[in-house]
Amino acid sequence: MEREAGTKTFGAQLMRGRLDVHVDDCVIAPHTLFGFAERCNPKRAFLFVSKVLGRHIPVRPSVMDASFESLAAEIPVDLPGPVLMIGMAETAVGLGAGVHRAFSATRADAVYMVSTRHPMGTELFARFEEEHSHASAHLIHLPVDPDVRQMMLNARSLVLVDDEASTGETFINLHHALVDAGLTKVERVVTCVLTDWSCCAVRNAIGESVHQVSLLQGSYRFIEDADAPLPHMPYVGTIAAGEWPLSVRNDWGRLGVRHVEDTLAPELHVNAGERILVVGTCEFVWRPFLLAERLERAGADVRFSSTSRSPIALGHAIEHALSFSDNYGLGIPNFLYNVRPGQFDRVLVCSETPAQAVPAELIVALNAEVIVDEQ
């Protein structure tokens, strides 16, 4: 992707105020990279909605992969290893895995982990906060595989991946938490995001060791209407274990990985041109993405998206919303955005929990098939 030059200014009127952005540098036209939406969150009103992430808007797997490759290509090649790459829950766990895959094609000393809101019943390494979030607490587990654990603990470079950076505070909080927990050998830090509005905040806070990578750089200004009522935000911030425990053996990133196999529905057959939506569930997105990618290569017309615990208001980039119970047995609402019943020939909902845990209301609404990770 070649970068577009010249400053661009545009914005949106939200229910709680006016959001204006200034785009200084971008690899593609900004309107093809992101849109605006409004959070159902009294702590922060606005949301930048990615059009290449495959989370709130269904996206072709090949388009997602192009963003993985573009971001990985911007990461400095001289990072000292081992390299610890961390994707931020829940929105960027798949993005981080994709960047890790592209980055790992050129070197073998990179390990991938995710922050998570799901306890695994194993030893925790660190905890940090994303203050503005609907679910502020993040957990970092200590790897159980001895080799992966040693790579993590001896990491000399950190690559921190998220969909966007508004203020940089979450990255700063994560860095402090890792150092305080004992990650003391880190010499270089790279922040890696699709859209960066933080104006070098992480570099200013941590120092010259920081390098910031993104597909877009700019700034924003939100002028809040003091008279606008605050929205109700459903409680989705739990980090408790749900009714359906997660498998340590079948981990794809919470405990650290160097490679993840494409194992979902290996015998699944599709027809050329068949319109298929593959849906990941919350943090379980990378193996579902690999399935979507495989089906696209087989000739189907595939889009990828994911359920989320993030409550977002209708309007702007959010044209439709489905609400249903979560599939982990946590008793919290989940959402699927911009997917209408009947829009696709087949909908494949992928789950790391048993099929009976997937909410019936989602299956019925989309006439969906459930694909369970049984590795």
BALOBA-1460 file (C-alpha; in Angstrom, 3 decimals):
// residues 375
<rec num="1" residu="m" x="0.000" y="0.000" z="0.000"/>
<rec num="2" residu="e" x="1.243" y="3.476" z="-0.869"/>
<rec num="3" residu="r" x="0.623" y="6.298" z="1.542"/>
<rec num="4" residu="e" x="-1.644" y="9.190" z="0.689"/>
<rec num="5" residu="a" x="-0.151" y="12.612" z="1.351"/>
<rec num="6" residu="g" x="-1.885" y="15.747" z="2.565"/>
<rec num="7" residu="t" x="-3.985" y="16.565" z="5.621"/>
<rec num="8" residu="k" x="-7.670" y="15.635" z="5.482"/>
<rec num="9" residu="t" x="-10.253" y="16.924" z="7.954"/>
<rec num="10" residu="f" x="-13.737" y="15.501" z="8.530"/>
<rec num="11" residu="g" x="-15.971" y="14.388" z="11.378"/>
<rec num="12" residu="a" x="-19.362" y="13.348" z="12.683"/>
<rec num="13" residu="q" x="-22.091" y="14.722" z="14.890"/>
<rec num="14" residu="l" x="-22.837" y="12.182" z="17.622"/>
<rec num="15" residu="m" x="-25.641" y="12.229" z="20.163"/>
<rec num="16" residu="r" x="-23.242" y="13.347" z="22.886"/>
<rec num="17" residu="g" x="-21.094" y="15.771" z="20.941"/>
<rec num="18" residu="r" x="-19.026" y="16.560" z="17.863"/>
<rec num="19" residu="l" x="-16.040" y="14.459" z="16.770"/>
<rec num="20" residu="d" x="-13.568" y="15.929" z="14.278"/>
<rec num="21" residu="v" x="-10.451" y="14.225" z="12.964"/>
<rec num="22" residu="h" x="-7.372" y="15.443" z="11.108"/>
<rec num="23" residu="v" x="-5.647" y="12.769" z="9.025"/>
<rec num="24" residu="d" x="-2.009" y="13.577" z="8.371"/>
<rec num="25" residu="d" x="-0.814" y="10.353" z="6.749"/>
<rec num="26" residu="c" x="-2.659" y="7.271" z="5.506"/>
<rec num="27" residu="v" x="-1.896" y="4.235" z="3.342"/>
<rec num="28" residu="i" x="-5.351" y="4.295" z="1.724"/>
<rec num="29" residu="a" x="-8.287" y="6.699" z="1.556"/>
<rec num="30" residu="p" x="-9.402" y="7.247" z="5.168"/>
<rec num="31" residu="h" x="-13.068" y="6.502" z="4.438"/>
<rec num="32" residu="t" x="-12.097" y="2.984" z="3.298"/>
<rec num="33" residu="l" x="-10.165" y="2.390" z="6.522"/>
<rec num="34" residu="f" x="-12.538" y="3.529" z="9.274"/>
<rec num="35" residu="g" x="-15.841" y="5.107" z="10.159"/>
<rec num="36" residu="f" x="-17.452" y="6.597" z="13.258"/>
<rec num="37" residu="a" x="-19.851" y="5.240" z="15.848"/>
<rec num="38" residu="e" x="-21.094" y="6.043" z="19.341"/>
<rec num="39" residu="r" x="-20.402" y="3.869" z="22.359"/>
<rec num="40" residu="c" x="-23.073" y="2.984" z="24.888"/>
<rec num="41" residu="n" x="-20.493" y="3.933" z="27.482"/>
<rec num="42" residu="p" x="-20.592" y="6.963" z="29.796"/>
<rec num="43" residu="k" x="-16.765" y="6.958" z="30.030"/>
<rec num="44" residu="r" x="-16.168" y="7.640" z="26.322"/>
<rec num="45" residu="a" x="-18.749" y="8.578" z="23.712"/>
<rec num="46" residu="f" x="-17.014" y="7.954" z="20.402"/>
<rec num="47" residu="l" x="-15.627" y="4.937" z="18.588"/>
<rec num="48" residu="f" x="-13.476" y="4.575" z="15.485"/>
<rec num="49" residu="v" x="-14.884" y="1.583" z="13.597"/>
<rec num="50" residu="s" x="-12.385" y="-0.206" z="11.396"/>
<rec num="51" residu="k" x="-13.465" y="-1.296" z="7.932"/>
<rec num="52" residu="v" x="-10.544" y="-3.737" z="7.546"/>
<rec num="53" residu="l" x="-10.510" y="-5.398" z="10.986"/>
<rec num="54" residu="g" x="-13.370" y="-7.893" z="10.634"/>
<rec num="55" residu="r" x="-14.954" y="-7.117" z="14.002"/>
<rec num="56" residu="h" x="-17.846" y="-4.646" z="13.719"/>
<rec num="57" residu="i" x="-18.104" y="-4.713" z="9.917"/>
<rec num="58" residu="p" x="-17.837" y="-7.951" z="7.874"/>
<rec num="59" residu="v" x="-14.657" y="-7.935" z="5.761"/>
<rec num="60" residu="r" x="-13.115" y="-10.191" z="3.128"/>
<rec num="61" residu="p" x="-10.285" y="-12.274" z="4.648"/>
<rec num="62" residu="s" x="-7.951" y="-11.156" z="1.852"/>
<rec num="63" residu="v" x="-8.557" y="-7.508" z="2.785"/>
<rec num="64" residu="m" x="-7.776" y="-8.288" z="6.412"/>
<rec num="65" residu="d" x="-4.601" y="-10.104" z="5.414"/>
<rec num="66" residu="a" x="-3.450" y="-7.095" z="3.392"/>
<rec num="67" residu="s" x="-3.607" y="-4.977" z="6.560"/>
<rec num="68" residu="f" x="-1.646" y="-7.643" z="8.485"/>
<rec num="69" residu="e" x="1.082" y="-7.618" z="5.858"/>
<rec num="70" residu="s" x="1.188" y="-3.819" z="5.624"/>
<rec num="71" residu="l" x="1.583" y="-3.366" z="9.365"/>
<rec num="72" residu="a" x="4.186" y="-6.120" z="9.682"/>
<rec num="73" residu="a" x="6.200" y="-4.559" z="6.872"/>
<rec num="74" residu="e" x="6.478" y="-1.337" z="8.907"/>
<rec num="75" residu="i" x="7.911" y="-3.034" z="12.012"/>
<rec num="76" residu="p" x="11.677" y="-2.386" z="12.223"/>
<rec num="77" residu="v" x="13.688" y="-5.350" z="10.972"/>
<rec num="78" residu="d" x="16.496" y="-4.785" z="13.474"/>
<rec num="79" residu="l" x="14.464" y="-5.501" z="16.626"/>
<rec num="80" residu="p" x="16.559" y="-7.540" z="19.072"/>
<rec num="81" residu="g" x="15.030" y="-10.893" z="19.915"/>
<rec num="82" residu="p" x="13.228" y="-12.647" z="21.332"/>
<rec num="83" residu="v" x="10.245" y="-10.534" z="20.248"/>
<rec num="84" residu="l" x="7.081" y="-10.661" z="22.340"/>
<rec num="85" residu="m" x="4.000" y="-9.565" z="20.398"/>
<rec num="86" residu="i" x="0.789" y="-8.908" z="22.345"/>
<rec num="87" residu="g" x="-2.672" y="-8.422" z="20.813"/>
<rec num="88" residu="m" x="-5.168" y="-6.477" z="22.888"/>
<rec num="89" residu="a" x="-8.439" y="-8.095" z="23.957"/>
<rec num="90" residu="e" x="-10.869" y="-8.416" z="22.577"/>
<rec num="91" residu="t" x="-10.899" y="-6.345" z="19.449"/>
<rec num="92" residu="a" x="-7.306" y="-6.819" z="18.304"/>
<rec num="93" residu="v" x="-6.538" y="-10.434" z="19.175"/>
<rec num="94" residu="g" x="-7.025" y="-11.494" z="15.555"/>
<rec num="95" residu="l" x="-5.213" y="-8.462" z="14.197"/>
<rec num="96" residu="g" x="-2.261" y="-9.232" z="16.428"/>
<rec num="97" residu="a" x="-2.223" y="-12.865" z="15.304"/>
<rec num="98" residu="g" x="-2.223" y="-11.775" z="11.679"/>
<rec num="99" residu="v" x="0.606" y="-9.316" z="12.190"/>
<rec num="100" residu="h" x="2.528" y="-12.000" z="14.086"/>
<rec num="101" residu="r" x="2.053" y="-14.456" z="11.209"/>
<rec num="102" residu="a" x="3.362" y="-11.949" z="8.677"/>
<rec num="103" residu="f" x="6.225" y="-10.855" z="10.933"/>
<rec num="104" residu="s" x="7.195" y="-14.452" z="11.743"/>
<rec num="105" residu="a" x="7.650" y="-15.225" z="8.052"/>
<rec num="106" residu="t" x="10.993" y="-13.409" z="8.248"/>
<rec num="107" residu="r" x="12.244" y="-14.546" z="11.676"/>
<rec num="108" residu="a" x="11.720" y="-17.427" z="14.097"/>
<rec num="109" residu="d" x="12.180" y="-15.702" z="17.461"/>
<rec num="110" residu="a" x="8.740" y="-14.091" z="17.840"/>
<rec num="111" residu="v" x="6.084" y="-15.363" z="20.247"/>
<rec num="112" residu="y" x="2.477" y="-14.187" z="20.249"/>
<rec num="113" residu="m" x="0.240" y="-13.647" z="23.261"/>
<rec num="114" residu="v" x="-3.025" y="-11.864" z="23.906"/>
<rec num="115" residu="s" x="-4.395" y="-9.953" z="26.788"/>
<rec num="116" residu="t" x="-7.655" y="-11.560" z="27.835"/>
<rec num="117" residu="r" x="-10.716" y="-11.181" z="30.014"/>
<rec num="118" residu="h" x="-10.932" y="-14.943" z="30.509"/>
<rec num="119" residu="p" x="-9.031" y="-16.585" z="33.384"/>
<rec num="120" residu="m" x="-7.500" y="-19.889" z="32.287"/>
<rec num="121" residu="g" x="-6.922" y="-21.392" z="35.742"/>
<rec num="122" residu="t" x="-3.177" y="-21.015" z="35.237"/>
<rec num="123" residu="e" x="-0.650" y="-18.577" z="36.699"/>
<rec num="124" residu="l" x="-1.184" y="-14.901" z="35.946"/>
<rec num="125" residu="f" x="1.779" y="-12.736" z="34.990"/>
<rec num="126" residu="a" x="0.230" y="-9.272" z="34.986"/>
<rec num="127" residu="r" x="-2.991" y="-7.312" z="35.021"/>
<rec num="128" residu="f" x="-3.600" y="-3.841" z="33.615"/>
<rec num="129" residu="e" x="-6.463" y="-1.438" z="32.952"/>
<rec num="130" residu="e" x="-8.012" y="0.110" z="29.849"/>
<rec num="131" residu="e" x="-9.731" y="2.923" z="31.698"/>
<rec num="132" residu="h" x="-12.150" y="4.098" z="29.012"/>
<rec num="133" residu="s" x="-13.315" y="0.607" z="28.052"/>
<rec num="134" residu="h" x="-16.637" y="-1.116" z="28.645"/>
<rec num="135" residu="a" x="-14.504" y="-3.917" z="30.165"/>
<rec num="136" residu="s" x="-11.458" y="-2.246" z="31.655"/>
<rec num="137" residu="a" x="-9.519" y="-5.158" z="33.188"/>
<rec num="138" residu="h" x="-7.026" y="-7.155" z="31.087"/>
<rec num="139" residu="l" x="-5.138" y="-10.283" z="32.138"/>
<rec num="140" residu="i" x="-1.764" y="-11.518" z="30.895"/>
<rec num="141" residu="h" x="-1.149" y="-15.192" z="31.660"/>
<rec num="142" residu="l" x="2.239" y="-16.781" z="32.130"/>
<rec num="143" residu="p" x="2.898" y="-19.351" z="29.373"/>
<rec num="144" residu="v" x="2.852" y="-22.968" z="30.465"/>
<rec num="145" residu="d" x="5.067" y="-24.234" z="27.630"/>
<rec num="146" residu="p" x="8.662" y="-23.952" z="28.939"/>
<rec num="147" residu="d" x="10.140" y="-22.718" z="25.631"/>
<rec num="148" residu="v" x="7.441" y="-20.115" z="25.079"/>
<rec num="149" residu="r" x="7.751" y="-19.004" z="28.702"/>
<rec num="150" residu="q" x="11.478" y="-18.465" z="28.324"/>
<rec num="151" residu="m" x="10.970" y="-16.489" z="25.124"/>
<rec num="152" residu="m" x="8.445" y="-14.280" z="26.884"/>
<rec num="153" residu="l" x="10.511" y="-13.693" z="30.014"/>
<rec num="154" residu="n" x="13.663" y="-12.991" z="27.985"/>
<rec num="155" residu="a" x="11.988" y="-10.725" z="25.433"/>
<rec num="156" residu="r" x="14.183" y="-7.843" z="24.325"/>
<rec num="157" residu="s" x="11.515" y="-6.307" z="22.082"/>
<rec num="158" residu="l" x="7.801" y="-5.722" z="22.633"/>
<rec num="159" residu="v" x="5.314" y="-5.278" z="19.793"/>
<rec num="160" residu="l" x="1.944" y="-4.133" z="21.157"/>
<rec num="161" residu="v" x="-0.975" y="-4.471" z="18.737"/>
<rec num="162" residu="d" x="-4.397" y="-2.826" z="18.900"/>
<rec num="163" residu="d" x="-6.959" y="-1.679" z="16.360"/>
<rec num="164" residu="e" x="-6.451" y="1.984" z="17.234"/>
<rec num="165" residu="a" x="-4.694" y="4.263" z="19.681"/>
<rec num="166" residu="s" x="-6.700" y="7.261" z="20.858"/>
<rec num="167" residu="t" x="-4.551" y="8.476" z="23.746"/>
<rec num="168" residu="g" x="-1.938" y="5.706" z="24.065"/>
<rec num="169" residu="e" x="-2.788" y="5.223" z="27.743"/>
<rec num="170" residu="t" x="-3.649" y="1.533" z="27.402"/>
<rec num="171" residu="f" x="-0.268" y="0.771" z="25.817"/>
<rec num="172" residu="i" x="1.459" y="2.774" z="28.538"/>
<rec num="173" residu="n" x="-0.460" y="0.892" z="31.241"/>
<rec num="174" residu="l" x="0.422" y="-2.456" z="29.658"/>
<rec num="175" residu="h" x="4.108" y="-1.590" z="29.386"/>
<rec num="176" residu="h" x="4.256" y="-0.527" z="33.039"/>
<rec num="177" residu="a" x="2.446" y="-3.700" z="34.138"/>
<rec num="178" residu="l" x="4.822" y="-5.969" z="32.197"/>
<rec num="179" residu="v" x="7.919" y="-4.244" z="33.558"/>
<rec num="180" residu="d" x="6.571" y="-4.287" z="37.103"/>
<rec num="181" residu="a" x="5.829" y="-8.019" z="36.745"/>
<rec num="182" residu="g" x="9.426" y="-8.753" z="35.797"/>
<rec num="183" residu="l" x="9.819" y="-8.201" z="32.053"/>
<rec num="184" residu="t" x="13.030" y="-6.250" z="32.569"/>
<rec num="185" residu="k" x="15.131" y="-7.084" z="29.493"/>
<rec num="186" residu="v" x="13.058" y="-5.088" z="26.993"/>
<rec num="187" residu="e" x="15.151" y="-2.687" z="24.906"/>
<rec num="188" residu="r" x="12.681" y="-1.733" z="22.145"/>
<rec num="189" residu="v" x="8.911" y="-1.153" z="22.094"/>
<rec num="190" residu="v" x="6.765" y="-0.975" z="18.964"/>
<rec num="191" residu="t" x="3.112" y="0.069" z="18.992"/>
<rec num="192" residu="c" x="1.240" y="-1.343" z="16.018"/>
<rec num="193" residu="v" x="-2.267" y="-0.089" z="15.193"/>
<rec num="194" residu="l" x="-4.514" y="0.459" z="12.216"/>
<rec num="195" residu="t" x="-5.272" y="4.077" z="13.130"/>
<rec num="196" residu="d" x="-3.107" y="6.160" z="15.459"/>
<rec num="197" residu="w" x="-4.605" y="9.336" z="16.941"/>
<rec num="198" residu="s" x="-2.269" y="9.446" z="19.942"/>
<rec num="199" residu="c" x="0.233" y="12.060" z="18.690"/>
<rec num="200" residu="c" x="3.335" y="10.143" z="19.903"/>
<rec num="201" residu="a" x="1.948" y="9.821" z="23.444"/>
<rec num="202" residu="v" x="3.533" y="6.399" z="24.032"/>
<rec num="203" residu="r" x="6.948" y="7.549" z="22.874"/>
<rec num="204" residu="n" x="6.670" y="10.666" z="25.019"/>
<rec num="205" residu="a" x="5.788" y="8.568" z="28.074"/>
<rec num="206" residu="i" x="8.204" y="5.638" z="27.674"/>
<rec num="207" residu="g" x="11.089" y="7.195" z="25.779"/>
<rec num="208" residu="e" x="13.216" y="6.945" z="22.661"/>
<rec num="209" residu="s" x="12.990" y="3.141" z="22.595"/>
<rec num="210" residu="v" x="9.428" y="3.409" z="21.209"/>
<rec num="211" residu="h" x="8.613" y="3.128" z="17.508"/>
<rec num="212" residu="q" x="5.010" y="3.694" z="16.383"/>
<rec num="213" residu="v" x="3.576" y="1.792" z="13.388"/>
<rec num="214" residu="s" x="0.148" y="2.394" z="11.834"/>
<rec num="215" residu="l" x="-1.785" y="2.600" z="8.588"/>
<rec num="216" residu="l" x="-2.985" y="6.087" z="9.509"/>
<rec num="217" residu="q" x="-1.697" y="8.901" z="11.690"/>
<rec num="218" residu="g" x="-3.770" y="11.857" z="12.751"/>
<rec num="219" residu="s" x="-5.441" y="13.615" z="15.631"/>
<rec num="220" residu="y" x="-8.985" y="14.092" z="16.870"/>
<rec num="221" residu="r" x="-11.048" y="16.516" z="18.900"/>
<rec num="222" residu="f" x="-14.271" y="15.625" z="20.668"/>
<rec num="223" residu="i" x="-16.454" y="18.449" z="21.964"/>
<rec num="224" residu="e" x="-18.986" y="16.940" z="24.334"/>
<rec num="225" residu="d" x="-22.455" y="18.363" z="24.767"/>
<rec num="226" residu="a" x="-22.709" y="18.927" z="28.514"/>
<rec num="227" residu="d" x="-26.510" y="18.632" z="28.352"/>
<rec num="228" residu="a" x="-26.576" y="15.298" z="26.550"/>
<rec num="229" residu="p" x="-27.823" y="12.432" z="28.721"/>
<rec num="230" residu="l" x="-25.351" y="9.655" z="29.504"/>
<rec num="231" residu="p" x="-26.222" y="6.267" z="28.043"/>
<rec num="232" residu="h" x="-26.938" y="3.114" z="29.982"/>
<rec num="233" residu="m" x="-24.069" y="0.638" z="29.659"/>
<rec num="234" residu="p" x="-24.876" y="-3.024" z="30.318"/>
<rec num="235" residu="y" x="-22.460" y="-4.760" z="32.641"/>
<rec num="236" residu="v" x="-19.953" y="-6.641" z="30.469"/>
<rec num="237" residu="g" x="-16.762" y="-6.093" z="32.465"/>
<rec num="238" residu="t" x="-16.462" y="-9.444" z="34.196"/>
<rec num="239" residu="i" x="-13.191" y="-11.383" z="34.194"/>
<rec num="240" residu="a" x="-14.662" y="-14.341" z="36.064"/>
<rec num="241" residu="a" x="-14.566" y="-17.901" z="34.771"/>
<rec num="242" residu="g" x="-17.783" y="-18.803" z="32.986"/>
<rec num="243" residu="e" x="-19.936" y="-21.903" z="33.063"/>
<rec num="244" residu="w" x="-17.909" y="-23.362" z="30.183"/>
<rec num="245" residu="p" x="-14.208" y="-23.710" z="31.149"/>
<rec num="246" residu="l" x="-11.540" y="-23.050" z="28.534"/>
<rec num="247" residu="s" x="-9.011" y="-25.650" z="27.458"/>
<rec num="248" residu="v" x="-5.361" y="-25.010" z="28.266"/>
<rec num="249" residu="r" x="-4.441" y="-27.730" z="25.775"/>
<rec num="250" residu="n" x="-6.343" y="-26.043" z="22.963"/>
<rec num="251" residu="d" x="-4.891" y="-22.571" z="23.423"/>
<rec num="252" residu="w" x="-4.390" y="-20.215" z="20.480"/>
<rec num="253" residu="g" x="-2.710" y="-17.286" z="22.211"/>
<rec num="254" residu="r" x="-3.753" y="-16.643" z="25.793"/>
<rec num="255" residu="l" x="-0.831" y="-18.784" z="26.980"/>
<rec num="256" residu="g" x="1.544" y="-17.849" z="24.197"/>
<rec num="257" residu="v" x="2.053" y="-19.467" z="20.784"/>
<rec num="258" residu="r" x="4.581" y="-19.465" z="17.973"/>
<rec num="259" residu="h" x="2.203" y="-20.892" z="15.368"/>
<rec num="260" residu="v" x="-1.492" y="-21.791" z="15.200"/>
<rec num="261" residu="e" x="-2.767" y="-24.523" z="12.888"/>
<rec num="262" residu="d" x="-5.844" y="-24.206" z="10.671"/>
<rec num="263" residu="t" x="-7.978" y="-26.932" z="12.301"/>
<rec num="264" residu="l" x="-11.633" y="-25.844" z="12.127"/>
<rec num="265" residu="a" x="-13.962" y="-27.945" z="9.957"/>
<rec num="266" residu="p" x="-11.249" y="-29.396" z="7.689"/>
<rec num="267" residu="e" x="-13.791" y="-31.245" z="5.518"/>
<rec num="268" residu="l" x="-16.146" y="-28.303" z="5.003"/>
<rec num="269" residu="h" x="-17.176" y="-27.960" z="1.340"/>
<rec num="270" residu="v" x="-18.250" y="-24.698" z="-0.303"/>
<rec num="271" residu="n" x="-19.465" y="-23.794" z="-3.768"/>
<rec num="272" residu="a" x="-17.838" y="-21.208" z="-6.013"/>
<rec num="273" residu="g" x="-19.395" y="-17.801" z="-5.407"/>
<rec num="274" residu="e" x="-21.364" y="-18.981" z="-2.366"/>
<rec num="275" residu="r" x="-21.935" y="-16.058" z="-0.007"/>
<rec num="276" residu="i" x="-20.555" y="-17.134" z="3.366"/>
<rec num="277" residu="l" x="-20.128" y="-15.290" z="6.639"/>
<rec num="278" residu="v" x="-17.681" y="-16.766" z="9.131"/>
<rec num="279" residu="v" x="-18.280" y="-15.436" z="12.658"/>
<rec num="280" residu="g" x="-15.706" y="-15.583" z="15.420"/>
<rec num="281" residu="t" x="-16.939" y="-15.360" z="19.002"/>
<rec num="282" residu="c" x="-15.452" y="-12.641" z="21.224"/>
<rec num="283" residu="e" x="-11.739" y="-13.458" z="21.650"/>
<rec num="284" residu="f" x="-11.931" y="-16.661" z="19.590"/>
<rec num="285" residu="v" x="-11.195" y="-15.218" z="16.151"/>
<rec num="286" residu="w" x="-7.872" y="-16.472" z="14.784"/>
<rec num="287" residu="r" x="-8.816" y="-20.067" z="14.002"/>
<rec num="288" residu="p" x="-12.162" y="-18.863" z="12.585"/>
<rec num="289" residu="f" x="-10.242" y="-16.398" z="10.407"/>
<rec num="290" residu="l" x="-8.022" y="-19.207" z="9.119"/>
<rec num="291" residu="l" x="-11.193" y="-21.092" z="8.184"/>
<rec num="292" residu="a" x="-12.595" y="-18.020" z="6.394"/>
<rec num="293" residu="e" x="-9.317" y="-17.550" z="4.559"/>
<rec num="294" residu="r" x="-9.340" y="-21.198" z="3.421"/>
<rec num="295" residu="l" x="-12.943" y="-20.926" z="2.177"/>
<rec num="296" residu="e" x="-12.126" y="-17.757" z="0.262"/>
<rec num="297" residu="r" x="-9.208" y="-19.513" z="-1.426"/>
<rec num="298" residu="a" x="-11.646" y="-22.304" z="-2.356"/>
<rec num="299" residu="g" x="-13.710" y="-19.824" z="-4.376"/>
<rec num="300" residu="a" x="-16.487" y="-18.794" z="-1.992"/>
<rec num="301" residu="d" x="-17.517" y="-15.154" z="-1.552"/>
<rec num="302" residu="v" x="-16.497" y="-14.904" z="2.110"/>
<rec num="303" residu="r" x="-16.780" y="-12.223" z="4.757"/>
<rec num="304" residu="f" x="-15.434" y="-12.443" z="8.309"/>
<rec num="305" residu="s" x="-16.821" y="-10.816" z="11.432"/>
<rec num="306" residu="s" x="-17.047" y="-11.490" z="15.155"/>
<rec num="307" residu="t" x="-19.357" y="-11.187" z="18.096"/>
<rec num="308" residu="s" x="-18.371" y="-8.662" z="20.739"/>
<rec num="309" residu="r" x="-19.151" y="-7.653" z="24.293"/>
<rec num="310" residu="s" x="-18.806" y="-3.992" z="23.256"/>
<rec num="311" residu="p" x="-22.156" y="-2.120" z="23.434"/>
<rec num="312" residu="i" x="-22.478" y="0.342" z="20.522"/>
<rec num="313" residu="a" x="-25.410" y="2.554" z="19.526"/>
<rec num="314" residu="l" x="-27.047" y="2.312" z="16.130"/>
<rec num="315" residu="g" x="-26.027" y="5.033" z="13.697"/>
<rec num="316" residu="h" x="-23.145" y="6.090" z="11.443"/>
<rec num="317" residu="a" x="-21.000" y="2.970" z="10.784"/>
<rec num="318" residu="i" x="-23.322" y="0.705" z="12.817"/>
<rec num="319" residu="e" x="-26.386" y="0.018" z="10.684"/>
<rec num="320" residu="h" x="-27.718" y="-3.103" z="12.387"/>
<rec num="321" residu="a" x="-27.213" y="-4.920" z="15.697"/>
<rec num="322" residu="l" x="-28.134" y="-8.300" z="17.111"/>
<rec num="323" residu="s" x="-28.031" y="-8.861" z="20.879"/>
<rec num="324" residu="f" x="-27.858" y="-12.250" z="22.604"/>
<rec num="325" residu="s" x="-26.346" y="-13.993" z="25.611"/>
<rec num="326" residu="d" x="-22.633" y="-14.817" z="25.668"/>
<rec num="327" residu="n" x="-21.387" y="-18.322" z="24.832"/>
<rec num="328" residu="y" x="-19.061" y="-18.641" z="27.859"/>
<rec num="329" residu="g" x="-21.794" y="-18.818" z="30.464"/>
<rec num="330" residu="l" x="-20.890" y="-15.463" z="31.978"/>
<rec num="331" residu="g" x="-24.428" y="-14.089" z="31.865"/>
<rec num="332" residu="i" x="-23.464" y="-10.976" z="29.924"/>
<rec num="333" residu="p" x="-24.868" y="-9.618" z="26.638"/>
<rec num="334" residu="n" x="-22.957" y="-10.027" z="23.395"/>
<rec num="335" residu="f" x="-23.542" y="-8.303" z="20.072"/>
<rec num="336" residu="l" x="-23.057" y="-8.826" z="16.352"/>
<rec num="337" residu="y" x="-23.008" y="-5.706" z="14.225"/>
<rec num="338" residu="n" x="-23.871" y="-5.014" z="10.581"/>
<rec num="339" residu="v" x="-25.104" y="-8.540" z="9.862"/>
<rec num="340" residu="r" x="-28.731" y="-8.866" z="8.783"/>
<rec num="341" residu="p" x="-30.694" y="-12.130" z="8.674"/>
<rec num="342" residu="g" x="-30.776" y="-13.494" z="5.124"/>
<rec num="343" residu="q" x="-27.770" y="-11.476" z="3.982"/>
<rec num="344" residu="f" x="-25.622" y="-14.585" z="3.370"/>
<rec num="345" residu="d" x="-26.214" y="-18.044" z="1.912"/>
<rec num="346" residu="r" x="-24.464" y="-19.645" z="4.894"/>
<rec num="347" residu="v" x="-23.416" y="-18.339" z="8.287"/>
<rec num="348" residu="l" x="-20.794" y="-20.288" z="10.236"/>
<rec num="349" residu="v" x="-20.568" y="-19.360" z="13.929"/>
<rec num="350" residu="c" x="-17.259" y="-20.612" z="15.337"/>
<rec num="351" residu="s" x="-16.882" y="-21.333" z="19.041"/>
<rec num="352" residu="e" x="-14.221" y="-22.494" z="21.479"/>
<rec num="353" residu="t" x="-17.013" y="-23.549" z="23.828"/>
<rec num="354" residu="p" x="-19.387" y="-26.500" z="23.170"/>
<rec num="355" residu="a" x="-22.152" y="-26.105" z="20.589"/>
<rec num="356" residu="q" x="-24.839" y="-26.044" z="23.295"/>
<rec num="357" residu="a" x="-23.180" y="-22.946" z="24.772"/>
<rec num="358" residu="v" x="-23.744" y="-20.908" z="21.594"/>
<rec num="359" residu="p" x="-26.918" y="-18.841" z="22.110"/>
<rec num="360" residu="a" x="-29.922" y="-20.264" z="20.297"/>
<rec num="361" residu="e" x="-31.241" y="-16.786" z="19.498"/>
<rec num="362" residu="l" x="-28.142" y="-16.046" z="17.390"/>
<rec num="363" residu="i" x="-28.351" y="-19.384" z="15.562"/>
<rec num="364" residu="v" x="-32.047" y="-18.950" z="14.804"/>
<rec num="365" residu="a" x="-31.731" y="-15.302" z="13.733"/>
<rec num="366" residu="l" x="-29.032" y="-16.108" z="11.156"/>
<rec num="367" residu="n" x="-30.006" y="-19.725" z="10.369"/>
<rec num="368" residu="a" x="-26.404" y="-20.423" z="11.335"/>
<rec num="369" residu="e" x="-24.279" y="-23.550" z="11.559"/>
<rec num="370" residu="v" x="-22.079" y="-23.924" z="14.631"/>
<rec num="371" residu="i" x="-18.434" y="-24.882" z="14.116"/>
<rec num="372" residu="v" x="-16.746" y="-26.032" z="17.349"/>
<rec num="373" residu="d" x="-13.006" y="-26.071" z="17.941"/>
<rec num="374" residu="e" x="-12.518" y="-29.716" z="18.896"/>
<rec num="375" residu="q" x="-8.749" y="-29.999" z="18.475"/>
